[in-house]
Amino acid sequence: MNVEIYFNLHKKVFSVRHKGRVINHVESAVIRKPKFVVQAAGRAKVLREKKKNVHAFVRGEWLYQVNVPDYELKGNEYKIIKYNPYKADTFIINSINKPIHNADWAFLSIDNENKPNIKGIKYFDET
C-alpha cells in the first residue's frame, strides 16, 4: 500500500496517511522505494511562524510494521536520515550533511528518547 508517513510530534509515533487520511499510528515501519518529501510552502510557514506543521514525510510502499534492530542491517550500507526545517529544505544524510530524495528502503523507528529514527539503504540520490 502506498502511503505517506510522518512523525507525529504530539503522539510521539509515526502517522500513516493513505489518500490524505491518517489510517494508523505505528512505532516502526518499512518503506520500499521511499521518496523523502518536503513541501516548500509548509516549510516556509514553519520558518515564518516558528511553529511546526506537517509538511515533510516519507512516501512509498508500506510493507509492514517491524522493529529493525541494528544487527539486522549489518551487511547492508545504511545511512541515518534526518530532517530539520530550520537547517535544510530537504531531508539529509546525517553523516555527510547532503540532501537525499530517495532510496531503495527506509526503516522508520522511534529511539529511546522518543525521537524519529530513519535509516535508508542503497541507491541514494544525493542531488
C-alpha beads as a LAMMPS data file, in Angstrom:
LAMMPS data file: protein, C-alpha beads

127 atoms
126 bonds

1 atom types
1 bond types

-500.0 500.0 xlo xhi
-500.0 500.0 ylo yhi
-500.0 500.0 zlo zhi

Masses

1 110.0

Atoms # bond

1 1 1 0.000 0.000 0.000
2 1 1 1.397 3.419 -0.964
3 1 1 1.398 5.818 1.968
4 1 1 2.938 8.927 3.427
5 1 1 4.457 8.561 6.878
6 1 1 5.415 11.426 9.158
7 1 1 6.471 11.745 12.787
8 1 1 3.572 12.914 14.928
9 1 1 5.058 15.371 17.437
10 1 1 2.075 15.140 19.787
11 1 1 1.702 11.358 19.949
12 1 1 5.456 10.575 19.563
13 1 1 4.717 7.912 16.910
14 1 1 4.557 7.823 13.130
15 1 1 1.257 8.685 11.488
16 1 1 0.464 6.682 8.357
17 1 1 -1.553 8.601 5.779
18 1 1 -3.255 6.985 2.757
19 1 1 -5.104 9.102 0.190
20 1 1 -4.925 12.119 2.506
21 1 1 -6.356 10.373 5.561
22 1 1 -4.489 9.046 8.622
23 1 1 -5.153 5.314 8.769
24 1 1 -2.778 4.194 11.513
25 1 1 -0.190 5.188 14.109
26 1 1 2.917 3.000 14.359
27 1 1 6.219 2.919 16.199
28 1 1 8.071 1.426 13.227
29 1 1 7.629 0.817 9.531
30 1 1 9.434 -0.437 6.450
31 1 1 9.014 1.526 3.223
32 1 1 10.075 0.241 -0.197
33 1 1 11.289 2.794 -2.753
34 1 1 10.873 5.727 -0.360
35 1 1 10.808 9.319 -1.508
36 1 1 11.747 11.905 1.101
37 1 1 9.335 14.791 0.548
38 1 1 9.428 18.330 1.928
39 1 1 6.634 20.682 0.887
40 1 1 8.138 24.147 0.409
41 1 1 5.040 26.124 1.414
42 1 1 4.715 24.201 4.685
43 1 1 8.385 24.712 5.485
44 1 1 8.066 28.445 4.735
45 1 1 5.169 28.633 7.191
46 1 1 7.279 26.915 9.869
47 1 1 10.098 29.401 9.326
48 1 1 7.705 32.344 9.369
49 1 1 5.615 31.300 12.400
50 1 1 8.261 29.288 14.308
51 1 1 5.628 26.588 14.802
52 1 1 5.940 23.119 13.275
53 1 1 3.319 21.631 10.952
54 1 1 3.068 18.501 8.798
55 1 1 4.978 19.318 5.628
56 1 1 7.667 16.605 5.458
57 1 1 7.166 12.873 5.130
58 1 1 8.392 9.612 3.637
59 1 1 6.285 8.450 0.700
60 1 1 6.398 4.899 -0.637
61 1 1 5.117 1.360 -0.363
62 1 1 4.412 0.433 3.264
63 1 1 5.259 -3.234 3.622
64 1 1 4.701 -3.996 7.280
65 1 1 5.368 -2.835 10.792
66 1 1 8.561 -4.141 12.352
67 1 1 11.212 -3.286 14.846
68 1 1 14.506 -3.246 12.981
69 1 1 17.444 -3.824 15.323
70 1 1 20.820 -2.635 14.050
71 1 1 22.135 -6.195 13.803
72 1 1 19.579 -6.955 11.091
73 1 1 21.003 -4.141 8.993
74 1 1 24.627 -5.312 9.172
75 1 1 25.963 -6.188 5.745
76 1 1 23.823 -3.508 4.164
77 1 1 25.092 0.010 3.877
78 1 1 22.570 2.267 5.545
79 1 1 22.612 5.939 6.333
80 1 1 20.865 7.868 9.069
81 1 1 18.446 10.354 7.515
82 1 1 17.259 13.491 9.308
83 1 1 15.079 16.499 8.634
84 1 1 15.134 19.821 10.442
85 1 1 13.174 22.637 8.775
86 1 1 15.386 25.254 10.441
87 1 1 18.589 23.787 8.967
88 1 1 17.728 22.495 5.480
89 1 1 14.994 22.447 2.856
90 1 1 15.369 18.682 2.269
91 1 1 15.943 15.515 4.234
92 1 1 19.690 14.990 4.643
93 1 1 22.100 12.102 5.060
94 1 1 23.232 12.939 8.562
95 1 1 26.858 11.758 8.362
96 1 1 27.738 13.810 5.276
97 1 1 25.139 16.579 5.514
98 1 1 23.988 16.033 1.905
99 1 1 20.416 16.109 0.560
100 1 1 18.610 12.831 -0.062
101 1 1 15.446 12.428 -2.095
102 1 1 15.021 8.649 -2.444
103 1 1 16.467 5.247 -1.588
104 1 1 15.668 1.570 -2.050
105 1 1 14.455 1.078 1.519
106 1 1 13.647 3.170 4.569
107 1 1 13.345 1.808 8.088
108 1 1 11.486 4.103 10.460
109 1 1 11.546 3.637 14.217
110 1 1 11.383 5.571 17.478
111 1 1 14.568 5.851 19.521
112 1 1 14.923 5.678 23.315
113 1 1 14.324 9.439 23.587
114 1 1 11.009 9.219 21.643
115 1 1 12.549 10.817 18.563
116 1 1 12.222 9.564 14.975
117 1 1 14.990 7.393 13.573
118 1 1 15.115 6.910 9.800
119 1 1 17.626 4.615 8.111
120 1 1 17.892 4.428 4.335
121 1 1 19.527 1.656 2.311
122 1 1 21.014 1.612 -1.226
123 1 1 20.841 3.764 -4.327
124 1 1 20.941 7.104 -2.667
125 1 1 20.144 10.145 -4.732
126 1 1 22.372 12.828 -3.259
127 1 1 21.389 15.678 -5.573

Bonds

1 1 1 2
2 1 2 3
3 1 3 4
4 1 4 5
5 1 5 6
6 1 6 7
7 1 7 8
8 1 8 9
9 1 9 10
10 1 10 11
11 1 11 12
12 1 12 13
13 1 13 14
14 1 14 15
15 1 15 16
16 1 16 17
17 1 17 18
18 1 18 19
19 1 19 20
20 1 20 21
21 1 21 22
22 1 22 23
23 1 23 24
24 1 24 25
25 1 25 26
26 1 26 27
27 1 27 28
28 1 28 29
29 1 29 30
30 1 30 31
31 1 31 32
32 1 32 33
33 1 33 34
34 1 34 35
35 1 35 36
36 1 36 37
37 1 37 38
38 1 38 39
39 1 39 40
40 1 40 41
41 1 41 42
42 1 42 43
43 1 43 44
44 1 44 45
45 1 45 46
46 1 46 47
47 1 47 48
48 1 48 49
49 1 49 50
50 1 50 51
51 1 51 52
52 1 52 53
53 1 53 54
54 1 54 55
55 1 55 56
56 1 56 57
57 1 57 58
58 1 58 59
59 1 59 60
60 1 60 61
61 1 61 62
62 1 62 63
63 1 63 64
64 1 64 65
65 1 65 66
66 1 66 67
67 1 67 68
68 1 68 69
69 1 69 70
70 1 70 71
71 1 71 72
72 1 72 73
73 1 73 74
74 1 74 75
75 1 75 76
76 1 76 77
77 1 77 78
78 1 78 79
79 1 79 80
80 1 80 81
81 1 81 82
82 1 82 83
83 1 83 84
84 1 84 85
85 1 85 86
86 1 86 87
87 1 87 88
88 1 88 89
89 1 89 90
90 1 90 91
91 1 91 92
92 1 92 93
93 1 93 94
94 1 94 95
95 1 95 96
96 1 96 97
97 1 97 98
98 1 98 99
99 1 99 100
100 1 100 101
101 1 101 102
102 1 102 103
103 1 103 104
104 1 104 105
105 1 105 106
106 1 106 107
107 1 107 108
108 1 108 109
109 1 109 110
110 1 110 111
111 1 111 112
112 1 112 113
113 1 113 114
114 1 114 115
115 1 115 116
116 1 116 117
117 1 117 118
118 1 118 119
119 1 119 120
120 1 120 121
121 1 121 122
122 1 122 123
123 1 123 124
124 1 124 125
125 1 125 126
126 1 126 127
